Amino acid sequence: MSDIEILPIDPLDAELVGAWITMQNAVIAHDTPGDAPYAVAHQRLRLALHPSAVDVERYVARIDGKVVGATELVLFLADNQHLIGFELEVHPDHRRQGIGTRLLEFVERRAAETGRDTLLTGVVDSVEDGPKMDHAGQAFAGARGYASVDNEIHRRNDLFAVDDDDLAKLYVDAWDKAAGYELIQWVNHAPDDLAEGIAAMRARMYTDPPMGEELDIRPAVYDVARVRDEERVCAERGELQLAAAVREVATGEIAGLTDILVFPGQEEHAGQNDTIVDPAHRGKRLGTILKIANQRLLRAYRPKLRYVHTWNAEVNTHMIAINEAIGYRRFCRDIEVQKKLS
Ligand SMILES: CC(C)(COP(=O)(O)OP(=O)(O)OC[C@H]1O[C@@H](n2cnc3c(N)ncnc32)[C@H](O)[C@@H]1OP(=O)(O)O)[C@@H](O)C(=O)NCCC(=O)NCCS
């Protein structure tokens, strides 16, 4: 095989960036059919802008000038400084030639150079009731010393198939159990009096959802400045962040939060981001209220957008019950794989 070169992606190299995105979408079409492709506009913007709580490095692997693979590394700065989260892919026409291995060696070298000892990534698994996925990632990760540490089910909601009357009934029933709370919704910039509560909720997302014992994700450091920084980056990348919170009227306390992200250039798929209800306020259907209200906000903003994607730990029965009730169905399993560098 000719020499492999691994080089950082220069966001201003339009041709290289175009080849990178084309390669990534060939991987999605081959490995996870039905998943959202990368929108070119969004990928170009993501190269230029990211939240200041992380560093992001992206590299392509080229052979004879052709992009055949790539990797993206997220280095946490505000917390989890032991960790690198990464993605790595090789074009379907160039597999089993050692390119993945070369990229992975490069990632592990960057981990050592940046003083990090934990590497975390995801590989796909098919579910009985979903499309047939390619399982090369599992074999590759296993062969390279990565252990499975957590499982999440990726669900997809086909909004065109959702029965609005069913949803309306669920919503009314939920409010019967949620007396004393109010709903607040916004797009991109949260009201000032909610920002502190939102920071606390975002931090909880690192510790509250059920996760595998070996998965080495540590508590987050979140404050209002981080919330505002993330909102700014979303807005500058042209992302639409549709959000909802519930607040206890008597205390003014934020009891729950959810948000959906719509990416520029992507008018068919959106992504569910965080959903969380504070433990002191659980069991009052606040999760159902949040999810339905936000799904409706999405329908109002993007009536022609068809799919929303979400990920839940297989054991997260409460969240899954809500998601199934509002139309989400199983798509595939994402297995988190981790390696500790000694
Ligand atoms: C996983 C992936 C990156 C592998 O890339 P690759 O260039 O084919 O990997 P390599 O040639 O370096 O394979 C190294 C070893 O992994 C294992 N492996 C890789 N693909 C495999 C497959 N389809 N079946 C069985 N074993 C496989 C083998 O042990 C292989 O060594 P061998 O070819 O000498 O038997 C590629 O299939 C891919 O992009 N998949 C989709 C994205 C993904 O899952 N990324 C994984 C993140 S860890």
The ligand as an SDF file (V2000), in Angstrom:
LIG
                    3D

 48 50  0  0  0  0  0  0  0  0999 V2000
  -13.8450    0.3160   12.2820 C   0  0  0  0  0  0  0  0  0  0  0  0
  -13.0710    0.9000   11.1140 C   0  0  0  0  0  0  0  0  0  0  0  0
  -12.5240    2.2630   11.4960 C   0  0  0  0  0  0  0  0  0  0  0  0
  -11.8940   -0.0610   10.7810 C   0  0  0  0  0  0  0  0  0  0  0  0
  -11.0620    0.5240    9.7930 O   0  0  0  0  0  0  0  0  0  0  0  0
  -10.0270   -0.4050    8.9650 P   0  0  0  0  0  0  0  0  0  0  0  0
   -9.1060    0.5100    8.2430 O   0  0  0  0  0  0  0  0  0  0  0  0
  -10.7720   -1.3860    8.1700 O   0  0  0  0  0  0  0  0  0  0  0  0
   -9.2550   -1.1510   10.1650 O   0  0  0  0  0  0  0  0  0  0  0  0
   -7.9140   -2.0280   10.0920 P   0  0  0  0  0  0  0  0  0  0  0  0
   -7.6630   -2.4610    8.6930 O   0  0  0  0  0  0  0  0  0  0  0  0
   -6.8370   -1.2590   10.7480 O   0  0  0  0  0  0  0  0  0  0  0  0
   -8.3400   -3.2950   10.9920 O   0  0  0  0  0  0  0  0  0  0  0  0
   -7.6280   -3.6680   12.1550 C   0  0  0  0  0  0  0  0  0  0  0  0
   -8.2310   -4.9350   12.7570 C   0  0  0  0  0  0  0  0  0  0  0  0
   -9.5610   -4.6890   13.2270 O   0  0  0  0  0  0  0  0  0  0  0  0
  -10.3620   -5.8770   13.0460 C   0  0  0  0  0  0  0  0  0  0  0  0
  -11.4460   -5.5940   12.0760 N   0  0  0  0  0  0  0  0  0  0  0  0
  -11.6500   -4.4490   11.4050 C   0  0  0  0  0  0  0  0  0  0  0  0
  -12.7580   -4.5730   10.6380 N   0  0  0  0  0  0  0  0  0  0  0  0
  -13.2540   -5.7930   10.8210 C   0  0  0  0  0  0  0  0  0  0  0  0
  -14.3640   -6.5140   10.3050 C   0  0  0  0  0  0  0  0  0  0  0  0
  -15.2070   -5.9430    9.4060 N   0  0  0  0  0  0  0  0  0  0  0  0
  -14.5720   -7.7840   10.7200 N   0  0  0  0  0  0  0  0  0  0  0  0
  -13.7300   -8.3630   11.6090 C   0  0  0  0  0  0  0  0  0  0  0  0
  -12.6430   -7.7500   12.1190 N   0  0  0  0  0  0  0  0  0  0  0  0
  -12.4100   -6.4730   11.7330 C   0  0  0  0  0  0  0  0  0  0  0  0
   -9.4140   -6.9280   12.5020 C   0  0  0  0  0  0  0  0  0  0  0  0
   -8.8330   -7.5830   13.6120 O   0  0  0  0  0  0  0  0  0  0  0  0
   -8.3950   -6.0640   11.7710 C   0  0  0  0  0  0  0  0  0  0  0  0
   -7.1580   -6.7050   11.5790 O   0  0  0  0  0  0  0  0  0  0  0  0
   -6.9920   -7.7010   10.3010 P   0  0  0  0  0  0  0  0  0  0  0  0
   -7.5200   -7.0110    9.0930 O   0  0  0  0  0  0  0  0  0  0  0  0
   -5.5050   -7.9250   10.2580 O   0  0  0  0  0  0  0  0  0  0  0  0
   -7.7760   -8.9410   10.6140 O   0  0  0  0  0  0  0  0  0  0  0  0
  -13.9800    1.0070    9.8500 C   0  0  0  0  0  0  0  0  0  0  0  0
  -14.6210   -0.2380    9.6280 O   0  0  0  0  0  0  0  0  0  0  0  0
  -15.0470    2.0620   10.0020 C   0  0  0  0  0  0  0  0  0  0  0  0
  -14.8290    3.2190    9.6430 O   0  0  0  0  0  0  0  0  0  0  0  0
  -16.2370    1.7010   10.5520 N   0  0  0  0  0  0  0  0  0  0  0  0
  -17.2990    2.6880   10.8090 C   0  0  0  0  0  0  0  0  0  0  0  0
  -16.9430    3.6680   11.9440 C   0  0  0  0  0  0  0  0  0  0  0  0
  -16.5360    2.9460   13.2250 C   0  0  0  0  0  0  0  0  0  0  0  0
  -17.1440    1.9800   13.6450 O   0  0  0  0  0  0  0  0  0  0  0  0
  -15.4910    3.4350   13.8810 N   0  0  0  0  0  0  0  0  0  0  0  0
  -14.9360    2.7420   15.0300 C   0  0  0  0  0  0  0  0  0  0  0  0
  -14.5190    3.6100   16.0910 C   0  0  0  0  0  0  0  0  0  0  0  0
  -13.5570    2.6300   17.2490 S   0  0  0  0  0  0  0  0  0  0  0  0
  1  2  1  0
  2  3  1  0
  2  4  1  0
  2 36  1  0
  4  5  1  0
  5  6  1  0
  6  7  2  0
  6  8  1  0
  6  9  1  0
  9 10  1  0
 10 11  2  0
 10 12  1  0
 10 13  1  0
 13 14  1  0
 14 15  1  0
 15 16  1  0
 15 30  1  0
 16 17  1  0
 17 18  1  0
 17 28  1  0
 18 19  1  0
 18 27  1  0
 19 20  2  0
 20 21  1  0
 21 22  1  0
 21 27  2  0
 22 23  1  0
 22 24  2  0
 24 25  1  0
 25 26  2  0
 26 27  1  0
 28 29  1  0
 28 30  1  0
 30 31  1  0
 31 32  1  0
 32 33  2  0
 32 34  1  0
 32 35  1  0
 36 37  1  0
 36 38  1  0
 38 39  2  0
 38 40  1  0
 40 41  1  0
 41 42  1  0
 42 43  1  0
 43 44  2  0
 43 45  1  0
 45 46  1  0
 46 47  1  0
 47 48  1  0
M  END
$$$$
